[in-house]
Amino acid sequence: MELDDLRTTVLRRLHAAAADGTLDHGIAMSRISRAERAGSADELDVLLAGLARPGAGAGPQFPVLVEAYPAPPQTAPDTADPGTSESSRIAYRATWRTVTNQGPWRVPAFLLVDPGYGTVLLDLVQAIPDTSVIDIRVIENHGWVKLVVPQGWGVDTDDLVKNWGYVGRYVPTISEPGKPQIVVRGNLGSGYLTLRHQKPRDKRRLSRYLAEESREPKA
């Protein structure tokens, strides 16, 4: 399904959920706003947390990317706004591939990162944080987590279990006054975590991405 078609489907379901009371009005409006700005299918999928799939039987159905941690997905509150609590983290899962988020994307308060054997790259240079503290939980893995952090932001990894993993740190631990603070926790396993500022290749990748996003759709 094309991204715009998926966005239309998600928006219809969110409006219906707001109308029938399945979702609290404030939460529904928040999700609708996020859906209108979403730049990927994954970002749209997480906004359906707690909503039954069309034609499904009784009981809420949950998309793969929104889950309670460490409890199973079905224990997440039906009305949890994705990314606003420990039990409704927005997850980035790579498995064997590379998952990237970049550009002017909104960063929720709670994220879960699971690179598996692949790579999760979160470029925060143009990101818009929803909160002053961003809590990122890493799942034990054999892959690579890369955070491209803006100048002035700090990343605290005191609560991250390293095991056989390796942390490459090129950013401060504590943020400057008025700047967001990132807290990375969880278990790195035998994976890698790189914390760094923007490099020329990041600028080139971001420029290509923004250029593609601004192109007019073909007739």
CORQUIHU-V910176 format. One record per run of one state. SS is the DSSP state (a for helix, b for strand, c for the rest). FROM is the first residue (numbers start at 1). TO is the last residue. Records with the same first field share a line. If there is no record, write none. Layout:
# CORQUIHU-V910176
SS = FROM-TO ; FROM-TO
This chain:
# CORQUIHU-V910176
c = 1-2 ; 21-24 ; 38-40 ; 49-65 ; 68-72 ; 76-85 ; 94-97 ; 102-105 ; 108-109 ; 115-118 ; 124-127 ; 130-132 ; 139-140 ; 142-143 ; 149-153 ; 157-159 ; 162-165 ; 170-180 ; 188-188 ; 190-191 ; 197-199 ; 215-219
a = 3-20 ; 25-37 ; 41-48 ; 73-75 ; 86-88 ; 200-214
b = 66-67 ; 89-93 ; 98-101 ; 106-107 ; 110-114 ; 119-123 ; 128-129 ; 133-138 ; 141-141 ; 144-148 ; 154-156 ; 160-161 ; 166-169 ; 181-187 ; 189-189 ; 192-196
